[in-house]
Amino acid sequence: MKTIYVDTSVFGRCFDTEFKAYSNKLLDEFKRGKMKMMIADLVMGEL
């Protein structure tokens, strides 16, 4: 299983028309357990 580091841009792009499909697909992969998300405490604070 791949571990992917994400920052706030992944979440912010869910609302961007140009990148919405890509970001939502990536988040769906995390939800389904296909990939593991790594996220910094700092990013959690920003969200």
PDB file of N, CA, C, O and CB in Angstrom:
ATOM      1  N   MET A   1       0.837  -1.175   0.000  1.00  0.00           N
ATOM      2  CA  MET A   1       0.000   0.000   0.000  1.00  0.00           C
ATOM      3  C   MET A   1       0.887   1.245   0.000  1.00  0.00           C
ATOM      4  O   MET A   1       1.845   1.333   0.768  1.00  0.00           O
ATOM      5  CB  MET A   1      -0.955  -0.006   1.214  1.00  0.00           C
ATOM      6  N   LYS A   2       0.565   2.186  -0.851  1.00  0.00           N
ATOM      7  CA  LYS A   2       1.315   3.438  -0.918  1.00  0.00           C
ATOM      8  C   LYS A   2       0.881   4.373   0.204  1.00  0.00           C
ATOM      9  O   LYS A   2      -0.293   4.428   0.567  1.00  0.00           O
ATOM     10  CB  LYS A   2       1.119   4.117  -2.288  1.00  0.00           C
ATOM     11  N   THR A   3       1.847   5.105   0.745  1.00  0.00           N
ATOM     12  CA  THR A   3       1.570   6.161   1.706  1.00  0.00           C
ATOM     13  C   THR A   3       1.825   7.487   1.003  1.00  0.00           C
ATOM     14  O   THR A   3       2.906   7.714   0.459  1.00  0.00           O
ATOM     15  CB  THR A   3       2.449   6.015   3.002  1.00  0.00           C
ATOM     16  N   ILE A   4       0.833   8.350   1.018  1.00  0.00           N
ATOM     17  CA  ILE A   4       0.903   9.629   0.324  1.00  0.00           C
ATOM     18  C   ILE A   4       0.789  10.757   1.345  1.00  0.00           C
ATOM     19  O   ILE A   4      -0.134  10.777   2.159  1.00  0.00           O
ATOM     20  CB  ILE A   4      -0.213   9.741  -0.752  1.00  0.00           C
ATOM     21  N   TYR A   5       1.742  11.702   1.296  1.00  0.00           N
ATOM     22  CA  TYR A   5       1.666  12.881   2.153  1.00  0.00           C
ATOM     23  C   TYR A   5       0.775  13.912   1.473  1.00  0.00           C
ATOM     24  O   TYR A   5       0.962  14.225   0.297  1.00  0.00           O
ATOM     25  CB  TYR A   5       3.087  13.468   2.440  1.00  0.00           C
ATOM     26  N   VAL A   6      -0.186  14.433   2.208  1.00  0.00           N
ATOM     27  CA  VAL A   6      -1.056  15.475   1.658  1.00  0.00           C
ATOM     28  C   VAL A   6      -0.973  16.735   2.512  1.00  0.00           C
ATOM     29  O   VAL A   6      -0.713  16.685   3.714  1.00  0.00           O
ATOM     30  CB  VAL A   6      -2.517  14.979   1.573  1.00  0.00           C
ATOM     31  N   ASP A   7      -1.201  17.860   1.852  1.00  0.00           N
ATOM     32  CA  ASP A   7      -1.265  19.126   2.574  1.00  0.00           C
ATOM     33  C   ASP A   7      -2.621  19.771   2.288  1.00  0.00           C
ATOM     34  O   ASP A   7      -3.495  19.152   1.681  1.00  0.00           O
ATOM     35  CB  ASP A   7      -0.085  20.077   2.162  1.00  0.00           C
ATOM     36  N   THR A   8      -2.786  20.994   2.722  1.00  0.00           N
ATOM     37  CA  THR A   8      -4.092  21.649   2.595  1.00  0.00           C
ATOM     38  C   THR A   8      -4.548  21.825   1.150  1.00  0.00           C
ATOM     39  O   THR A   8      -5.746  21.934   0.892  1.00  0.00           O
ATOM     40  CB  THR A   8      -4.049  22.993   3.264  1.00  0.00           C
ATOM     41  N   SER A   9      -3.620  21.853   0.216  1.00  0.00           N
ATOM     42  CA  SER A   9      -4.016  22.064  -1.182  1.00  0.00           C
ATOM     43  C   SER A   9      -4.893  20.928  -1.701  1.00  0.00           C
ATOM     44  O   SER A   9      -5.771  21.162  -2.532  1.00  0.00           O
ATOM     45  CB  SER A   9      -2.778  22.205  -2.066  1.00  0.00           C
ATOM     46  N   VAL A  10      -4.675  19.713  -1.231  1.00  0.00           N
ATOM     47  CA  VAL A  10      -5.506  18.582  -1.671  1.00  0.00           C
ATOM     48  C   VAL A  10      -6.957  18.822  -1.277  1.00  0.00           C
ATOM     49  O   VAL A  10      -7.869  18.594  -2.073  1.00  0.00           O
ATOM     50  CB  VAL A  10      -4.994  17.247  -1.061  1.00  0.00           C
ATOM     51  N   PHE A  11      -7.167  19.280  -0.056  1.00  0.00           N
ATOM     52  CA  PHE A  11      -8.528  19.530   0.419  1.00  0.00           C
ATOM     53  C   PHE A  11      -9.129  20.772  -0.235  1.00  0.00           C
ATOM     54  O   PHE A  11     -10.304  20.778  -0.602  1.00  0.00           O
ATOM     55  CB  PHE A  11      -8.536  19.686   1.941  1.00  0.00           C
ATOM     56  N   GLY A  12      -8.332  21.809  -0.379  1.00  0.00           N
ATOM     57  CA  GLY A  12      -8.813  23.041  -1.006  1.00  0.00           C
ATOM     58  C   GLY A  12      -9.203  22.854  -2.453  1.00  0.00           C
ATOM     59  O   GLY A  12     -10.133  23.494  -2.944  1.00  0.00           O
ATOM     60  N   ARG A  13      -8.495  21.978  -3.134  1.00  0.00           N
ATOM     61  CA  ARG A  13      -8.777  21.744  -4.556  1.00  0.00           C
ATOM     62  C   ARG A  13     -10.076  20.971  -4.771  1.00  0.00           C
ATOM     63  O   ARG A  13     -10.559  20.879  -5.900  1.00  0.00           O
ATOM     64  CB  ARG A  13      -7.624  20.989  -5.199  1.00  0.00           C
ATOM     65  N   CYS A  14     -10.637  20.421  -3.715  1.00  0.00           N
ATOM     66  CA  CYS A  14     -11.942  19.754  -3.837  1.00  0.00           C
ATOM     67  C   CYS A  14     -13.031  20.751  -4.224  1.00  0.00           C
ATOM     68  O   CYS A  14     -14.090  20.360  -4.716  1.00  0.00           O
ATOM     69  CB  CYS A  14     -12.315  19.054  -2.516  1.00  0.00           C
ATOM     70  N   PHE A  15     -12.771  22.031  -4.003  1.00  0.00           N
ATOM     71  CA  PHE A  15     -13.736  23.083  -4.318  1.00  0.00           C
ATOM     72  C   PHE A  15     -13.350  23.865  -5.571  1.00  0.00           C
ATOM     73  O   PHE A  15     -14.035  24.816  -5.948  1.00  0.00           O
ATOM     74  CB  PHE A  15     -13.869  24.033  -3.142  1.00  0.00           C
ATOM     75  N   ASP A  16     -12.265  23.469  -6.209  1.00  0.00           N
ATOM     76  CA  ASP A  16     -11.758  24.142  -7.407  1.00  0.00           C
ATOM     77  C   ASP A  16     -12.252  23.379  -8.636  1.00  0.00           C
ATOM     78  O   ASP A  16     -11.982  22.187  -8.777  1.00  0.00           O
ATOM     79  CB  ASP A  16     -10.188  24.229  -7.392  1.00  0.00           C
ATOM     80  N   THR A  17     -12.955  24.048  -9.499  1.00  0.00           N
ATOM     81  CA  THR A  17     -13.549  23.395 -10.668  1.00  0.00           C
ATOM     82  C   THR A  17     -12.534  22.608 -11.486  1.00  0.00           C
ATOM     83  O   THR A  17     -12.830  21.508 -11.953  1.00  0.00           O
ATOM     84  CB  THR A  17     -14.212  24.425 -11.549  1.00  0.00           C
ATOM     85  N   GLU A  18     -11.353  23.159 -11.661  1.00  0.00           N
ATOM     86  CA  GLU A  18     -10.335  22.526 -12.503  1.00  0.00           C
ATOM     87  C   GLU A  18      -9.770  21.240 -11.895  1.00  0.00           C
ATOM     88  O   GLU A  18      -9.464  20.300 -12.628  1.00  0.00           O
ATOM     89  CB  GLU A  18      -9.207  23.498 -12.756  1.00  0.00           C
ATOM     90  N   PHE A  19      -9.629  21.185 -10.579  1.00  0.00           N
ATOM     91  CA  PHE A  19      -8.967  20.056  -9.928  1.00  0.00           C
ATOM     92  C   PHE A  19      -9.885  19.198  -9.061  1.00  0.00           C
ATOM     93  O   PHE A  19      -9.438  18.218  -8.466  1.00  0.00           O
ATOM     94  CB  PHE A  19      -7.849  20.560  -9.092  1.00  0.00           C
ATOM     95  N   LYS A  20     -11.144  19.557  -8.988  1.00  0.00           N
ATOM     96  CA  LYS A  20     -12.105  18.887  -8.107  1.00  0.00           C
ATOM     97  C   LYS A  20     -12.133  17.365  -8.301  1.00  0.00           C
ATOM     98  O   LYS A  20     -12.086  16.615  -7.326  1.00  0.00           O
ATOM     99  CB  LYS A  20     -13.492  19.452  -8.343  1.00  0.00           C
ATOM    100  N   ALA A  21     -12.208  16.921  -9.527  1.00  0.00           N
ATOM    101  CA  ALA A  21     -12.310  15.485  -9.810  1.00  0.00           C
ATOM    102  C   ALA A  21     -11.077  14.732  -9.320  1.00  0.00           C
ATOM    103  O   ALA A  21     -11.197  13.635  -8.775  1.00  0.00           O
ATOM    104  CB  ALA A  21     -12.502  15.251 -11.311  1.00  0.00           C
ATOM    105  N   TYR A  22      -9.897  15.310  -9.511  1.00  0.00           N
ATOM    106  CA  TYR A  22      -8.655  14.646  -9.107  1.00  0.00           C
ATOM    107  C   TYR A  22      -8.537  14.551  -7.585  1.00  0.00           C
ATOM    108  O   TYR A  22      -8.184  13.501  -7.048  1.00  0.00           O
ATOM    109  CB  TYR A  22      -7.447  15.393  -9.678  1.00  0.00           C
ATOM    110  N   SER A  23      -8.831  15.645  -6.902  1.00  0.00           N
ATOM    111  CA  SER A  23      -8.720  15.653  -5.444  1.00  0.00           C
ATOM    112  C   SER A  23      -9.740  14.718  -4.810  1.00  0.00           C
ATOM    113  O   SER A  23      -9.418  13.984  -3.876  1.00  0.00           O
ATOM    114  CB  SER A  23      -8.902  17.069  -4.902  1.00  0.00           C
ATOM    115  N   ASN A  24     -10.962  14.744  -5.312  1.00  0.00           N
ATOM    116  CA  ASN A  24     -11.992  13.866  -4.760  1.00  0.00           C
ATOM    117  C   ASN A  24     -11.675  12.398  -5.019  1.00  0.00           C
ATOM    118  O   ASN A  24     -11.949  11.546  -4.174  1.00  0.00           O
ATOM    119  CB  ASN A  24     -13.355  14.215  -5.350  1.00  0.00           C
ATOM    120  N   LYS A  25     -11.103  12.100  -6.170  1.00  0.00           N
ATOM    121  CA  LYS A  25     -10.714  10.718  -6.467  1.00  0.00           C
ATOM    122  C   LYS A  25      -9.624  10.260  -5.504  1.00  0.00           C
ATOM    123  O   LYS A  25      -9.673   9.138  -5.001  1.00  0.00           O
ATOM    124  CB  LYS A  25     -10.228  10.588  -7.930  1.00  0.00           C
ATOM    125  N   LEU A  26      -8.642  11.120  -5.245  1.00  0.00           N
ATOM    126  CA  LEU A  26      -7.573  10.781  -4.312  1.00  0.00           C
ATOM    127  C   LEU A  26      -8.132  10.538  -2.914  1.00  0.00           C
ATOM    128  O   LEU A  26      -7.772   9.554  -2.269  1.00  0.00           O
ATOM    129  CB  LEU A  26      -6.519  11.894  -4.276  1.00  0.00           C
ATOM    130  N   LEU A  27      -9.002  11.420  -2.442  1.00  0.00           N
ATOM    131  CA  LEU A  27      -9.598  11.246  -1.117  1.00  0.00           C
ATOM    132  C   LEU A  27     -10.439   9.976  -1.054  1.00  0.00           C
ATOM    133  O   LEU A  27     -10.483   9.312  -0.018  1.00  0.00           O
ATOM    134  CB  LEU A  27     -10.455  12.462  -0.754  1.00  0.00           C
ATOM    135  N   ASP A  28     -11.098   9.638  -2.142  1.00  0.00           N
ATOM    136  CA  ASP A  28     -11.871   8.399  -2.195  1.00  0.00           C
ATOM    137  C   ASP A  28     -10.960   7.178  -2.078  1.00  0.00           C
ATOM    138  O   ASP A  28     -11.323   6.194  -1.434  1.00  0.00           O
ATOM    139  CB  ASP A  28     -12.681   8.332  -3.495  1.00  0.00           C
ATOM    140  N   GLU A  29      -9.790   7.234  -2.692  1.00  0.00           N
ATOM    141  CA  GLU A  29      -8.822   6.135  -2.587  1.00  0.00           C
ATOM    142  C   GLU A  29      -8.397   5.935  -1.128  1.00  0.00           C
ATOM    143  O   GLU A  29      -8.233   4.803  -0.674  1.00  0.00           O
ATOM    144  CB  GLU A  29      -7.580   6.415  -3.475  1.00  0.00           C
ATOM    145  N   PHE A  30      -8.222   7.033  -0.404  1.00  0.00           N
ATOM    146  CA  PHE A  30      -7.887   6.932   1.019  1.00  0.00           C
ATOM    147  C   PHE A  30      -9.042   6.305   1.797  1.00  0.00           C
ATOM    148  O   PHE A  30      -8.825   5.425   2.630  1.00  0.00           O
ATOM    149  CB  PHE A  30      -7.545   8.323   1.596  1.00  0.00           C
ATOM    150  N   LYS A  31     -10.253   6.751   1.530  1.00  0.00           N
ATOM    151  CA  LYS A  31     -11.435   6.240   2.239  1.00  0.00           C
ATOM    152  C   LYS A  31     -11.619   4.743   2.015  1.00  0.00           C
ATOM    153  O   LYS A  31     -12.006   4.016   2.929  1.00  0.00           O
ATOM    154  CB  LYS A  31     -12.692   6.990   1.788  1.00  0.00           C
ATOM    155  N   ARG A  32     -11.342   4.291   0.808  1.00  0.00           N
ATOM    156  CA  ARG A  32     -11.519   2.874   0.479  1.00  0.00           C
ATOM    157  C   ARG A  32     -10.356   2.006   0.926  1.00  0.00           C
ATOM    158  O   ARG A  32     -10.397   0.784   0.777  1.00  0.00           O
ATOM    159  CB  ARG A  32     -11.713   2.716  -0.999  1.00  0.00           C
ATOM    160  N   GLY A  33      -9.317   2.631   1.474  1.00  0.00           N
ATOM    161  CA  GLY A  33      -8.173   1.872   1.967  1.00  0.00           C
ATOM    162  C   GLY A  33      -7.180   1.466   0.897  1.00  0.00           C
ATOM    163  O   GLY A  33      -6.332   0.607   1.142  1.00  0.00           O
ATOM    164  N   LYS A  34      -7.263   2.060  -0.280  1.00  0.00           N
ATOM    165  CA  LYS A  34      -6.337   1.746  -1.367  1.00  0.00           C
ATOM    166  C   LYS A  34      -4.966   2.372  -1.134  1.00  0.00           C
ATOM    167  O   LYS A  34      -3.945   1.834  -1.563  1.00  0.00           O
ATOM    168  CB  LYS A  34      -6.906   2.223  -2.700  1.00  0.00           C
ATOM    169  N   MET A  35      -4.957   3.521  -0.446  1.00  0.00           N
ATOM    170  CA  MET A  35      -3.723   4.226  -0.108  1.00  0.00           C
ATOM    171  C   MET A  35      -3.838   4.735   1.321  1.00  0.00           C
ATOM    172  O   MET A  35      -4.933   4.892   1.860  1.00  0.00           O
ATOM    173  CB  MET A  35      -3.445   5.401  -1.102  1.00  0.00           C
ATOM    174  N   LYS A  36      -2.690   4.987   1.911  1.00  0.00           N
ATOM    175  CA  LYS A  36      -2.656   5.508   3.273  1.00  0.00           C
ATOM    176  C   LYS A  36      -2.280   6.987   3.228  1.00  0.00           C
ATOM    177  O   LYS A  36      -1.325   7.374   2.555  1.00  0.00           O
ATOM    178  CB  LYS A  36      -1.654   4.705   4.156  1.00  0.00           C
ATOM    179  N   MET A  37      -3.044   7.809   3.953  1.00  0.00           N
ATOM    180  CA  MET A  37      -2.788   9.246   3.982  1.00  0.00           C
ATOM    181  C   MET A  37      -1.864   9.588   5.143  1.00  0.00           C
ATOM    182  O   MET A  37      -2.059   9.132   6.270  1.00  0.00           O
ATOM    183  CB  MET A  37      -4.108  10.036   4.094  1.00  0.00           C
ATOM    184  N   MET A  38      -0.854  10.400   4.843  1.00  0.00           N
ATOM    185  CA  MET A  38       0.015  10.943   5.880  1.00  0.00           C
ATOM    186  C   MET A  38      -0.219  12.445   5.879  1.00  0.00           C
ATOM    187  O   MET A  38      -0.148  13.100   4.839  1.00  0.00           O
ATOM    188  CB  MET A  38       1.543  10.582   5.635  1.00  0.00           C
ATOM    189  N   ILE A  39      -0.500  12.978   7.062  1.00  0.00           N
ATOM    190  CA  ILE A  39      -0.810  14.397   7.164  1.00  0.00           C
ATOM    191  C   ILE A  39      -0.166  14.957   8.420  1.00  0.00           C
ATOM    192  O   ILE A  39      -0.232  14.339   9.483  1.00  0.00           O
ATOM    193  CB  ILE A  39      -2.340  14.636   7.176  1.00  0.00           C
ATOM    194  N   ALA A  40       0.451  16.113   8.306  1.00  0.00           N
ATOM    195  CA  ALA A  40       1.161  16.723   9.425  1.00  0.00           C
ATOM    196  C   ALA A  40       0.183  17.365  10.407  1.00  0.00           C
ATOM    197  O   ALA A  40      -0.909  17.788  10.025  1.00  0.00           O
ATOM    198  CB  ALA A  40       2.164  17.766   8.917  1.00  0.00           C
ATOM    199  N   ASP A  41       0.584  17.432  11.664  1.00  0.00           N
ATOM    200  CA  ASP A  41      -0.233  18.097  12.679  1.00  0.00           C
ATOM    201  C   ASP A  41      -0.503  19.547  12.296  1.00  0.00           C
ATOM    202  O   ASP A  41      -1.593  20.064  12.541  1.00  0.00           O
ATOM    203  CB  ASP A  41       0.454  18.032  14.047  1.00  0.00           C
ATOM    204  N   LEU A  42       0.477  20.196  11.703  1.00  0.00           N
ATOM    205  CA  LEU A  42       0.316  21.582  11.268  1.00  0.00           C
ATOM    206  C   LEU A  42      -0.817  21.708  10.256  1.00  0.00           C
ATOM    207  O   LEU A  42      -1.613  22.645  10.322  1.00  0.00           O
ATOM    208  CB  LEU A  42       1.623  22.109  10.664  1.00  0.00           C
ATOM    209  N   VAL A  43      -0.891  20.772   9.329  1.00  0.00           N
ATOM    210  CA  VAL A  43      -1.951  20.781   8.322  1.00  0.00           C
ATOM    211  C   VAL A  43      -3.302  20.574   8.993  1.00  0.00           C
ATOM    212  O   VAL A  43      -4.277  21.238   8.642  1.00  0.00           O
ATOM    213  CB  VAL A  43      -1.704  19.690   7.250  1.00  0.00           C
ATOM    214  N   MET A  44      -3.370  19.672   9.942  1.00  0.00           N
ATOM    215  CA  MET A  44      -4.624  19.437  10.667  1.00  0.00           C
ATOM    216  C   MET A  44      -5.086  20.721  11.343  1.00  0.00           C
ATOM    217  O   MET A  44      -6.280  21.018  11.368  1.00  0.00           O
ATOM    218  CB  MET A  44      -4.452  18.311  11.715  1.00  0.00           C
ATOM    219  N   GLY A  45      -4.148  21.476  11.886  1.00  0.00           N
ATOM    220  CA  GLY A  45      -4.484  22.743  12.518  1.00  0.00           C
ATOM    221  C   GLY A  45      -5.012  23.765  11.528  1.00  0.00           C
ATOM    222  O   GLY A  45      -5.867  24.582  11.868  1.00  0.00           O
ATOM    223  N   GLU A  46      -4.502  23.720  10.301  1.00  0.00           N
ATOM    224  CA  GLU A  46      -4.946  24.651   9.267  1.00  0.00           C
ATOM    225  C   GLU A  46      -6.340  24.313   8.760  1.00  0.00           C
ATOM    226  O   GLU A  46      -7.081  25.196   8.329  1.00  0.00           O
ATOM    227  CB  GLU A  46      -3.964  24.654   8.110  1.00  0.00           C
ATOM    228  N   LEU A  47      -6.696  23.034   8.811  1.00  0.00           N
ATOM    229  CA  LEU A  47      -8.005  22.621   8.320  1.00  0.00           C
ATOM    230  C   LEU A  47      -9.069  22.982   9.320  1.00  0.00           C
ATOM    231  O   LEU A  47     -10.248  22.716   9.090  1.00  0.00           O
ATOM    232  CB  LEU A  47      -8.035  21.124   8.032  1.00  0.00           C
TER     233      LEU A  47
END
